[in-house]
Amino acid sequence: MLLHVEHLKVTFHDRSSLFDAVEDFSLQMEEGEVVGIVGESGSGKSMTAHALMGLIPRAKADISGKALFRGADLLAMSRAQLRQVQGRELSIIFQEPMTSLNPTMRIGRQVEDALRVHTKLGAGERRARALEAMALAGLSDPEKLYRCYPHQLSGGMRQRVMIAAALVLRPRLLIADEPTTALDVTIQAQILDTLKDINRTEGTAILFISHDLGVVKALCQRVVVMRHGLIVEEGPADQVFYHPREGYTRQLIAARPTRKKLRGGGEDG
């Protein structure tokens, strides 16, 4: 078992109120599996990912439950222990790379960052690993892009840089938090193909978070549907999309834009 989450709860607090961003979330993932979490904005899907990655400040929220990653509880780890796991075995890709990439630092150095933190590789070895990760992420001419700055790249290329940075240490689990939302449909499809290739060739498990059911359907083997911090439905992708059990899931599927709808026509089936 790669990941075993039991009754995860995330409650944000301030001086006057409490807010349950995630009320009760449980999930099991095997090595190499691709699982999607879908739901509307505010459903708790991104907060679930951030809790698993240790990205929620502990002073701002109470986090309870268990999240066993390869047998070790992520929620019980100290900050120092988490830093040893983050990047090395567990990585995340965010929605908007321009808020994650340093505009003053060259691409190659940013892809190498995790290698500096977690390895003792020399400069030449780090460069070779970074170029390899950039090629794996689907970036053509990595040697040239290595010396570029983020503003010199397109949105799709910057997202691929984020994928390369997440993959440079060959993690066992990649969490993708709305990674294609800001991209046009063509680039979105290319990024999905890249993630499929990474899963197939590297055996990297992927937890893919999105409000876009079409994207999740194209990538994931299993789907979890969330609403108001709770799991509404879970199952194999074909079952959830073609034979949903819950009314909320059926509403999400019915509301999903299709090609014919976007052209002003009817359903495309």
Stockholm file with secondary structure:
# STOCKHOLM 1.0

chainA/1-269         MLLHVEHLKVTFHDRSSLFDAVEDFSLQMEEGEVVGIVGESGSGKSMTAHALMGLIPRAKADISGKALFRGADLLAMSRAQLRQVQGRELSIIFQEPMTSLNPTMRIGRQVEDALRVHTKLGAGERRARALEAMALAGLSDPEKLYRCYPHQLSGGMRQRVMIAAALVLRPRLLIADEPTTALDVTIQAQILDTLKDINRTEGTAILFISHDLGVVKALCQRVVVMRHGLIVEEGPADQVFYHPREGYTRQLIAARPTRKKLRGGGEDG
#=GR chainA/1-269 SS CCEEEEEEEEEEECSSCEEEEEEEEEEEECTTCEEEEECCTTSSHHHHHHHHHTCSCTTTEEEEEEEEETTEEGGGCCHHHHHHHBTTTEEEECSCHHHHSCTTSCHHHHHHHHHHHHCCCCHHHHHHHHHHHHHHTTCSCHHHHTTCCGGGSCHHHHHHHHHHHHHTTCCSEEEEESTTTTSCHHHHHHHHHHHHHHHHHHCCEEEEEESCHHHHHHHCSEEEEEETTEEEEEEEHHHHHHSCCSHHHHHHHHHSCCHHHHTTCCCCC
#=GC SS_cons         CCEEEEEEEEEEECSSCEEEEEEEEEEEECTTCEEEEECCTTSSHHHHHHHHHTCSCTTTEEEEEEEEETTEEGGGCCHHHHHHHBTTTEEEECSCHHHHSCTTSCHHHHHHHHHHHHCCCCHHHHHHHHHHHHHHTTCSCHHHHTTCCGGGSCHHHHHHHHHHHHHTTCCSEEEEESTTTTSCHHHHHHHHHHHHHHHHHHCCEEEEEESCHHHHHHHCSEEEEEETTEEEEEEEHHHHHHSCCSHHHHHHHHHSCCHHHHTTCCCCC
//
